[in-house]
Amino acid sequence: MSSRLRIAGVSVTFGRHRILRDVGFEVGAGEIHALIGQNGSGKSTLVKVLTGLYTAEPGARIEVDGAGLRLPVRPLDARRHGVAVVHQSLGLVPEMSVLENMRVGRLTARRFTRRIRWDDEAAAAARMFDRLGRRVPLDAPVHRLGEEDRATVAIARALQDTPDGGGLIIFDESTRALSRRSLEHFYDVLDGVVGAGTSVLLISHSLEEVADVADRVSVLRDGALVSSGRPAGAAGLAKVMLGRVLDEISSGGGHTRPDGEPAVELTDVVGAGLDGLAVRVSPGEIVGLTGLADSGYDRVPYLLAGVAPVTAGRLSVAGDRVDLDRLTPAAAIGAGIALVPGDRERAGLAMDQTVGENAALPRTGGRGAGLMPIRRRSELAGLVPWLDRLDLRPRDPHAVVGTLSGGNQQKVVLAKWLSRDPKLLALHEPTQAVDVGAREIIVAAVKDAAATGCGVLVASGDENELSMLCDRILVFRDGRVEQELPGPCRPDDIVAAIFAATDRRPLRGGRREGARA
Ligand SMILES: Nc1ncnc2c1ncn2[C@@H]1O[C@H](COP(=O)(O)OP(=O)(O)OP(=O)(O)O)[C@@H](O)[C@H]1O
């Protein structure tokens, strides 16, 4: 197999921290090559070196199809060599049309009138969908598309920067928000792309996904490459990545106290995509909410936190009535409801502030909160044990949150709420973006919070996460609960309930084996 990308001697240092140490590996032509490692191990930093955002120390070498790239890489040069990047959550702008998403940054105007030739743009976009053998309406706004079509658009968009049958697409945690069915579709489409000769560098924390789809896997530990070769099953990959055997996580929460006052009770909720919803969570109970993308399950944490207004409904928290249709974020916090949102960057964290300042934010809240000093030393004192417990790296409450890796930012949001002893934890995809070691720690921490009497709601499309955490799972359809799965729930049963269909099928499984033979 000829080499598409060859990296050698890549080292990066920020301040006193050596982030990458002499990293080198090769990606073959037409292969899916996974890059895995714990949160903060340096995966995104390497991608940023490849695309010119960060500069490697002298001595580095990066080759595409045998030709050395001038270092530091210039973004246009990387594109000219056929290197495309797809960022987290597919990297699409939901409000823009498929065509605008495809062509943004590439639009060409007529020479004299400076008008954009939309016919030409549409033809260029259509050629990419032809290459994939798929059809997606070019004028549809991306937020109106189903998840599978969005995945197709993300691949088609990246494909524009790769030559036919060549080039390299880097997926930097792009698949993490996809439901199982969309993931299966994503790899159906991608299989054709690598089959034609384009290479893929895949970054994902789902070791099951990596074991299923990757031809080869490179593993980073603390910024150094520890192995590069054929995947050895999810458990084997976890062992190489963590340097230890992962503990078996038992399914289900297991701390239910069904008697007495519910931790939270929602009745007859209408609005925010919900239609007559009723949910009751006992103290100590961990209840999962799931369903298809537009079924409304993922609105529940936000309506409880006062950020998704509803038109009608009743809410009580630990027996106290709370005014649901006028619920503000401050009132929700006051009632003891803690939201860990799915989108950390926009809803969860102030990126330019320190870990400690972020921990103080929920108490101060509101406008100008960022300017307020941490008023209580005890807030920081309460936070630090949770930072230790969740294994924050670096374990520094004074670190600016924007400089932490994605998974470590997620740990900060969790630590800040867990340290506040909430009555209800409303979690949206709580282990999204964290490595398998951190996932184990977070699951244990949430179960311990439940054991002290906190009620927990987990809205998630990730069947593995739900299986590990939940006492029971509510499956939504059209804004209401359609089915209740009693725990412990197996991932296959969750997928079957969501899609009202058969079990999961392996991602790319048969074909990859065939290709290797
Ligand atoms: N601009 C920066 N300034 C200082 N430190 C940084 C900067 N960017 C990244 N780092 C540090 O580099 C380390 C590696 O981060 P990186 O984002 O590459 O990790 P990762 O492997 O992609 O992690 P994750 O899986 O959590 O996304 C982290 O410790 C992070 O705090």
The ligand as an SDF file (V2000), in Angstrom:
LIG
                    3D

 31 33  0  0  0  0  0  0  0  0999 V2000
   -3.5180   27.0620   22.6490 N   0  0  0  0  0  0  0  0  0  0  0  0
   -3.1580   26.2940   23.6860 C   0  0  0  0  0  0  0  0  0  0  0  0
   -2.4950   26.8010   24.7490 N   0  0  0  0  0  0  0  0  0  0  0  0
   -2.1160   26.0160   25.7740 C   0  0  0  0  0  0  0  0  0  0  0  0
   -2.3550   24.6890   25.8500 N   0  0  0  0  0  0  0  0  0  0  0  0
   -3.0150   24.1370   24.8270 C   0  0  0  0  0  0  0  0  0  0  0  0
   -3.4620   24.8930   23.6910 C   0  0  0  0  0  0  0  0  0  0  0  0
   -4.0830   24.0560   22.8360 N   0  0  0  0  0  0  0  0  0  0  0  0
   -4.0350   22.8290   23.4020 C   0  0  0  0  0  0  0  0  0  0  0  0
   -3.3890   22.8840   24.5880 N   0  0  0  0  0  0  0  0  0  0  0  0
   -3.1330   21.7460   25.4860 C   0  0  0  0  0  0  0  0  0  0  0  0
   -2.6240   20.7110   24.6940 O   0  0  0  0  0  0  0  0  0  0  0  0
   -3.0500   19.4510   25.2140 C   0  0  0  0  0  0  0  0  0  0  0  0
   -3.5780   18.6170   24.0810 C   0  0  0  0  0  0  0  0  0  0  0  0
   -4.8040   19.1680   23.6220 O   0  0  0  0  0  0  0  0  0  0  0  0
   -5.5960   18.5650   22.3800 P   0  0  0  0  0  0  0  0  0  0  0  0
   -6.7850   19.4380   22.1790 O   0  0  0  0  0  0  0  0  0  0  0  0
   -4.6630   18.3510   21.2590 O   0  0  0  0  0  0  0  0  0  0  0  0
   -6.0140   17.1440   22.9810 O   0  0  0  0  0  0  0  0  0  0  0  0
   -6.9630   16.0350   22.3490 P   0  0  0  0  0  0  0  0  0  0  0  0
   -6.1790   14.7620   22.3360 O   0  0  0  0  0  0  0  0  0  0  0  0
   -7.5090   16.5060   21.0560 O   0  0  0  0  0  0  0  0  0  0  0  0
   -8.0800   15.9360   23.4760 O   0  0  0  0  0  0  0  0  0  0  0  0
   -9.6810   15.7120   23.4070 P   0  0  0  0  0  0  0  0  0  0  0  0
   -9.8690   14.2630   23.1390 O   0  0  0  0  0  0  0  0  0  0  0  0
  -10.1370   16.0700   24.7810 O   0  0  0  0  0  0  0  0  0  0  0  0
  -10.2280   16.6200   22.3600 O   0  0  0  0  0  0  0  0  0  0  0  0
   -4.0630   19.7410   26.3120 C   0  0  0  0  0  0  0  0  0  0  0  0
   -3.4380   19.5700   27.5610 O   0  0  0  0  0  0  0  0  0  0  0  0
   -4.4200   21.1840   26.1010 C   0  0  0  0  0  0  0  0  0  0  0  0
   -4.7100   21.7960   27.3480 O   0  0  0  0  0  0  0  0  0  0  0  0
  1  2  1  0
  2  3  1  0
  2  7  2  0
  3  4  2  0
  4  5  1  0
  5  6  2  0
  6  7  1  0
  6 10  1  0
  7  8  1  0
  8  9  2  0
  9 10  1  0
 10 11  1  0
 11 12  1  0
 11 30  1  0
 12 13  1  0
 13 14  1  0
 13 28  1  0
 14 15  1  0
 15 16  1  0
 16 17  2  0
 16 18  1  0
 16 19  1  0
 19 20  1  0
 20 21  2  0
 20 22  1  0
 20 23  1  0
 23 24  1  0
 24 25  2  0
 24 26  1  0
 24 27  1  0
 28 29  1  0
 28 30  1  0
 30 31  1  0
M  END
$$$$
